[in-house]
Amino acid sequence: MSEKRSITEPQDPWLRSRQLLGATALTQLANSRVLVAGLGGVGSFAVEALARSGIATLTLVDGDIVTLSNLNRQLLALHSTLGELKTAVAARRLAAINPACQVTTISDWVTPANAVSFLDGSLAPTPHWLVDAIDDLPAKAALLAAAVTLGVKVVSVLGTGNRISPLAQFTVTDISQSHTCPVARALRRRLLRDYGLNSGITVVFSPLPPLPANPQREENSRVGSVSYIPGQAGLIAAGVVITALAAEG
């Protein structure tokens, strides 16, 4: 039977963060509200980083459940969580990390018809920041357009599939400066066509081209992914939010 060792260091979960960011920044983080849309390979890592930074009000939006195909890359995916709503698994995990965090879960899909309701206070506290980690292009564009209209600051993660290189994979810029990524190209076109937007949205995107379809894959229509790439993008997106909020403190 294992025994827990006695803990001798100071009992302060935010000590290391305070040493780096300062007390004022941590207060700012604790008073900030962030909504994360999509809890897959990108969003699950983003949510955890936000919770571990001391952000005390989080809204989690995802209509999906944990499946076997999620196990290779999604933080919430375990054999013990298969079949559970991703929002429920995430809320339970965040409560174990930071019991003081106020978590609102919305187990629903974002669509062009309901996008505004996630950000305008109808379903959850109006966020200061949106982390967009959803894949559906019409829903993604609608959610980003709603954020711009409502004045919610946003960081959107673009394509992470069919990529392997662990180095220099992602960069952060305005969407107008994105390139190479097929998701970036398609999203720019839709935002301009449907909402008249061509700038003003911060994105995390890869300047490296995705790999071509692998002829040995069983399903060439599906986008392949590995464990470390989506998580990188999610952590970068969380870092954009955390550093911006800390700078306001």
Buried (B, 14 or more C-beta within 10 A) or exposed (E): EEEEEEEEEEEEEBEEBBEEBEEEBBEBBBBBBBBBBBBBBBBBBBBBBBBBBBBBBBBBBBBBBBEEEBBEBBBBBEEEBBEBBBBBBBBEBBEEEBEEBEBBBBBBBBBBEBBBBBBBEEBBEBBBBBBBBBBBEBBBBBBBBBBBBBEBBBBBBBBBBBBEEEEEBBBBBEBBEBEEBEBBBBBBEBBBEEBEBEEEBBBBBBBBEBEEBEEEEEEEEEBBBBEEBBBBBBBBBBBBBBEBBBEEB
